[in-house]
């Protein structure tokens, strides 16, 4: 009685379980059911995603891209130069009533920058219905002409801005200001090889860059309004030959143009006091510049210099 063993909980004992193996047909059916379930779930998810995408696209198109609320009703175009707003709008390819949100601003900016006369562009949306375009134009400082333009060039005359970019002349129909303020007053650069003329590209010749710097320095010098720059020859390395409408030929070095212009004014005033007309002057020589002059009575009276005109370009000089 004292050594009777305690009853064990049969639930805690391990018992033999009969192994029952499924037949090959049942295993195949089970796999097919799982495969059909997976394919059906994938098809349902794909269809749901496609319907959601198409529904979202149609919703955006209906309530955004075709919404009359976002139609362009105000087109604000600002420029600091002479181009007309209608010409800028035409180049931008934008029309009133176009959808503002559907408009590709990068495309508009790219198309406008392809115009050589335009330096920079800012395009902005002002919701719900205003598009703003701000243009910075290149101001022409000189012109280049060909007696017989090559077949690759559609025009025989081009202009250059202060940074040396070649541009097509702006036609009268493209201007917002009168035609009488065209490019006729700009000095003509000669000696530029035809292969270097690339509209929309920048001149690489140091002679051309120096000539443009000289034109800029001349505008702010004491010689402005005294003589008119007519022609600048850039074909001679190391120097620039200036021809004025008053019959002067002045040779410049490629550096320190303000100092050379001051020397020119001193020589000009000295010639005026003694009744002389300056024919040639070589300012590339630093000391004792060679010059040639003649009596005023022995030469044809030179034309009076043209009065200075304010630039139509509203540049922001810093």
C-alpha positions as CSV (number, residue, x, y, z in Angstrom):
1,X,0.0,0.0,0.0
2,X,2.8,2.4,0.8
3,X,4.7,1.5,-2.4
4,X,1.7,1.9,-4.8
5,X,2.7,4.1,-7.8
6,X,0.9,7.3,-8.4
7,X,-1.4,7.6,-11.4
8,X,0.0,9.6,-14.2
9,X,-1.9,12.2,-16.2
10,X,-2.4,10.5,-19.5
11,X,-2.5,13.8,-21.3
12,X,1.1,14.4,-20.5
13,X,2.3,11.1,-21.8
14,X,3.5,10.5,-25.3
15,X,1.5,8.2,-27.4
16,X,1.9,6.7,-30.8
17,X,0.1,8.6,-33.5
18,X,-0.8,6.8,-36.6
19,X,0.9,8.3,-39.7
20,X,-1.5,8.9,-42.6
21,X,0.0,10.0,-45.9
22,X,-2.0,11.9,-48.5
23,X,-2.2,10.4,-51.9
24,X,-0.5,12.1,-54.9
25,X,-3.8,13.2,-56.2
26,X,-4.8,15.0,-53.0
27,X,-1.4,16.7,-52.9
28,X,-1.7,17.9,-56.4
29,X,-5.2,19.3,-55.8
30,X,-3.9,21.1,-52.7
31,X,-1.1,22.7,-54.7
32,X,-3.5,23.7,-57.5
33,X,-5.9,25.3,-55.0
34,X,-3.0,27.4,-53.5
35,X,-1.9,28.4,-57.0
36,X,-5.4,29.4,-58.1
37,X,-5.8,31.4,-54.9
38,X,-2.4,33.2,-55.5
39,X,-3.2,34.0,-59.2
40,X,-6.7,35.2,-58.3
41,X,-5.4,37.4,-55.5
42,X,-2.7,38.8,-57.8
43,X,-5.3,39.5,-60.6
44,X,-7.7,41.2,-58.2
45,X,-4.9,43.4,-56.7
46,X,-3.6,44.3,-60.2
47,X,-7.1,45.2,-61.5
48,X,-7.7,47.2,-58.3
49,X,-4.4,49.1,-58.8
50,X,-5.1,49.8,-62.5
51,X,-8.6,51.0,-61.8
52,X,-7.4,53.2,-59.1
53,X,-4.7,54.6,-61.3
54,X,-7.1,55.2,-64.2
55,X,-9.7,56.6,-61.9
56,X,-7.1,59.0,-60.3
57,X,-5.9,60.0,-63.8
58,X,-9.4,60.7,-64.9
59,X,-10.2,62.6,-61.7
60,X,-7.0,64.8,-62.0
61,X,-7.8,65.4,-65.7
62,X,-11.4,66.3,-65.0
63,X,-11.0,68.4,-61.9
64,X,-7.5,69.9,-62.5
65,X,-6.3,69.9,-66.1
66,X,-9.7,70.5,-67.6
67,X,-10.9,72.7,-64.8
68,X,-11.9,76.1,-66.2
69,X,-10.8,77.6,-62.8
70,X,-7.1,77.0,-63.8
71,X,-7.4,78.4,-67.3
72,X,-4.9,81.2,-68.0
73,X,-6.7,84.5,-67.9
74,X,-3.8,86.8,-67.0
75,X,-0.5,86.6,-68.9
76,X,2.1,89.0,-67.2
77,X,5.2,89.5,-69.4
78,X,8.0,91.8,-68.2
79,X,11.2,92.5,-70.1
80,X,14.0,95.0,-69.6
81,X,14.6,95.5,-73.3
82,X,12.9,96.2,-76.6
83,X,11.1,93.0,-77.4
84,X,7.3,93.3,-77.6
85,X,5.2,91.2,-75.2
86,X,3.3,89.6,-78.1
87,X,6.6,88.4,-79.6
88,X,7.7,86.9,-76.3
89,X,4.3,85.2,-75.9
90,X,4.6,83.8,-79.4
91,X,8.1,82.4,-78.7
92,X,6.8,80.9,-75.4
93,X,4.0,79.1,-77.1
94,X,1.4,80.1,-74.5
95,X,-2.1,81.2,-75.2
96,X,-4.9,82.6,-73.0
97,X,-7.3,79.9,-71.7
98,X,-4.5,77.3,-71.7
99,X,-4.6,75.3,-68.5
100,X,-2.1,76.8,-66.1
101,X,-1.3,73.5,-64.2
102,X,-1.0,71.5,-67.4
103,X,1.6,74.0,-68.8
104,X,5.2,72.7,-68.9
105,X,7.2,75.6,-67.4
106,X,10.5,73.9,-68.2
107,X,9.5,73.7,-71.9
108,X,8.5,77.4,-71.9
109,X,11.8,78.5,-70.3
110,X,13.8,76.3,-72.7
111,X,12.1,77.7,-75.8
112,X,12.6,81.3,-74.7
113,X,16.3,80.7,-73.9
114,X,16.8,79.4,-77.5
115,X,16.3,82.9,-78.7
116,X,19.8,84.5,-78.9
117,X,18.5,88.0,-77.9
118,X,17.3,86.6,-74.5
119,X,19.8,86.2,-71.7
120,X,17.7,84.7,-68.9
121,X,14.1,83.7,-68.2
122,X,11.9,83.3,-65.1
123,X,8.5,81.6,-65.5
124,X,6.1,81.4,-62.5
125,X,2.5,80.3,-61.8
126,X,0.3,82.5,-59.8
127,X,-2.7,80.3,-59.0
128,X,-5.4,80.1,-60.0
129,X,-5.1,81.7,-63.4
130,X,-2.0,84.0,-63.9
131,X,1.3,83.1,-65.6
132,X,4.3,85.4,-65.1
133,X,7.2,85.6,-67.5
134,X,10.2,87.8,-66.7
135,X,12.8,88.3,-69.4
136,X,16.3,89.7,-69.3
137,X,17.5,90.7,-72.8
138,X,21.0,90.9,-74.2
139,X,21.9,94.5,-75.1
140,X,23.7,94.8,-78.4
141,X,26.9,96.8,-78.3
142,X,28.4,96.2,-81.8
143,X,27.5,94.7,-85.1
144,X,29.1,92.3,-87.6
145,X,28.2,92.4,-91.3
146,X,29.1,90.3,-94.4
147,X,29.0,91.4,-98.0
148,X,28.1,87.9,-99.1
149,X,26.9,85.7,-96.1
150,X,27.7,82.0,-96.2
151,X,24.9,79.6,-97.1
152,X,24.8,78.4,-93.4
153,X,23.9,82.0,-92.2
154,X,20.4,83.3,-93.0
155,X,21.4,86.9,-92.4
156,X,24.3,89.1,-93.5
157,X,24.3,91.2,-90.3
158,X,24.6,90.2,-86.6
159,X,25.0,91.9,-83.3
160,X,27.0,91.2,-80.2
161,X,26.3,91.9,-76.5
162,X,28.8,92.9,-73.8
163,X,29.6,89.2,-73.1
164,X,30.3,88.4,-76.7
165,X,27.1,86.5,-77.6
166,X,26.2,86.7,-81.3
167,X,22.6,87.6,-82.0
168,X,20.2,88.1,-84.9
169,X,19.1,91.7,-85.3
170,X,15.7,92.3,-83.8
171,X,13.2,93.0,-86.6
172,X,10.8,96.0,-86.5
173,X,7.8,93.7,-86.0
174,X,9.4,92.2,-82.9
175,X,10.0,95.5,-81.2
176,X,7.9,97.4,-78.7
177,X,9.7,100.7,-79.4
178,X,10.1,102.7,-82.6
179,X,12.4,101.4,-85.4
180,X,14.5,104.6,-85.3
181,X,16.3,103.2,-82.2
182,X,17.7,100.2,-84.1
183,X,21.3,99.1,-84.5
184,X,22.5,101.6,-87.1
185,X,24.4,103.6,-84.5
186,X,26.4,100.5,-83.3
187,X,30.1,100.3,-84.3
188,X,30.9,97.7,-87.0
189,X,33.5,95.0,-86.0
190,X,35.6,93.8,-89.0
191,X,38.2,91.1,-89.3
192,X,36.2,88.3,-87.6
193,X,36.5,84.9,-89.4
194,X,33.2,83.6,-90.7
195,X,33.7,80.3,-88.9
196,X,33.5,82.2,-85.5
197,X,30.0,83.6,-86.2
198,X,27.7,81.4,-84.3
199,X,24.3,83.0,-83.4
200,X,23.5,82.2,-79.8
201,X,27.1,81.3,-79.0
202,X,29.8,83.3,-77.3
203,X,32.8,84.7,-79.2
204,X,36.0,83.0,-78.2
205,X,38.4,85.5,-79.8
206,X,40.2,87.8,-77.2
207,X,40.3,90.5,-79.8
208,X,36.5,90.5,-80.0
209,X,36.1,90.5,-76.2
210,X,38.6,93.4,-76.0
211,X,36.7,95.4,-78.7
212,X,33.4,95.0,-76.7
213,X,35.1,96.2,-73.5
214,X,36.4,99.2,-75.4
215,X,32.9,100.1,-76.6
216,X,31.6,99.9,-73.0
217,X,34.5,102.0,-71.8
218,X,33.9,104.5,-74.6
219,X,30.3,105.0,-73.6
220,X,31.3,106.3,-70.1
221,X,34.4,108.3,-71.2
222,X,35.0,111.9,-72.0
223,X,35.1,111.0,-75.8
224,X,31.5,110.0,-75.9
225,X,29.5,112.7,-77.7
226,X,32.8,114.1,-79.2
227,X,33.3,111.5,-81.9
228,X,31.2,108.6,-83.1
229,X,32.7,105.1,-83.2
230,X,32.2,103.8,-86.8
231,X,34.3,100.8,-87.1
232,X,36.7,98.6,-85.1
233,X,39.2,96.3,-86.8
234,X,40.0,93.2,-84.7
235,X,42.2,91.4,-87.2
236,X,45.6,92.6,-86.0
237,X,46.8,90.6,-82.9
238,X,47.6,92.8,-79.9
239,X,45.8,95.9,-81.0
240,X,42.5,97.4,-82.1
241,X,42.1,100.0,-84.9
242,X,39.3,102.4,-84.4
243,X,37.8,104.5,-87.2
244,X,35.4,107.3,-86.3
245,X,32.7,109.0,-88.4
246,X,34.8,112.2,-88.0
247,X,37.8,110.8,-89.9
248,X,40.0,109.7,-87.0
249,X,42.0,106.5,-86.9
250,X,43.1,105.5,-83.4
251,X,45.1,102.4,-82.5
252,X,44.4,100.9,-79.0
253,X,46.2,98.3,-76.9
254,X,44.1,95.5,-75.4
255,X,44.3,96.7,-71.8
256,X,43.4,99.7,-69.6
257,X,41.0,101.3,-72.0
258,X,39.9,104.2,-69.6
259,X,43.5,105.4,-69.5
260,X,43.9,105.3,-73.3
261,X,40.6,107.1,-73.7
262,X,41.7,109.9,-71.4
263,X,44.9,110.3,-73.4
264,X,42.9,110.5,-76.6
265,X,40.8,113.3,-75.1
266,X,44.0,115.2,-74.1
267,X,45.4,114.9,-77.7
268,X,42.0,115.8,-79.2
269,X,41.7,119.0,-77.0
270,X,45.3,120.0,-77.9
271,X,44.6,119.6,-81.6
272,X,41.4,121.7,-81.2
273,X,43.3,124.5,-79.6
274,X,45.8,124.7,-82.4
275,X,43.2,124.4,-85.2
276,X,44.3,120.9,-86.2
277,X,42.4,117.8,-87.2
278,X,43.7,114.5,-85.8
279,X,44.2,112.0,-88.5
280,X,45.9,109.1,-86.8
281,X,46.9,108.3,-83.2
282,X,48.6,105.2,-81.8
283,X,47.6,104.8,-78.1
284,X,49.1,101.3,-78.0
285,X,52.5,103.1,-77.5
286,X,52.5,104.1,-73.8
287,X,54.8,107.1,-74.1
288,X,55.1,109.7,-76.9
289,X,52.2,108.2,-78.9
290,X,52.8,108.6,-82.6
291,X,50.2,110.8,-84.3
292,X,49.4,112.6,-87.5
293,X,47.3,115.7,-87.9
294,X,46.4,118.3,-90.5
295,X,45.2,121.8,-90.6
296,X,41.4,122.1,-90.2
297,X,41.2,124.2,-93.4
298,X,42.9,121.5,-95.5
299,X,40.4,118.7,-94.7
300,X,36.8,118.2,-95.4
301,X,34.8,119.4,-92.4
302,X,33.9,116.3,-90.4
303,X,30.3,115.6,-89.6
304,X,29.0,116.7,-86.2
305,X,28.8,113.8,-83.6
306,X,25.4,112.5,-83.1
307,X,23.8,113.4,-79.8
308,X,23.9,110.7,-77.1
309,X,20.7,108.7,-76.7
310,X,19.6,106.9,-73.6
311,X,19.7,103.2,-73.9
312,X,16.3,101.6,-74.3
313,X,17.5,98.6,-72.1
314,X,16.8,99.0,-68.4
315,X,19.9,97.2,-67.1
316,X,20.4,96.9,-63.4
317,X,24.1,97.7,-62.9
318,X,25.5,96.7,-59.6
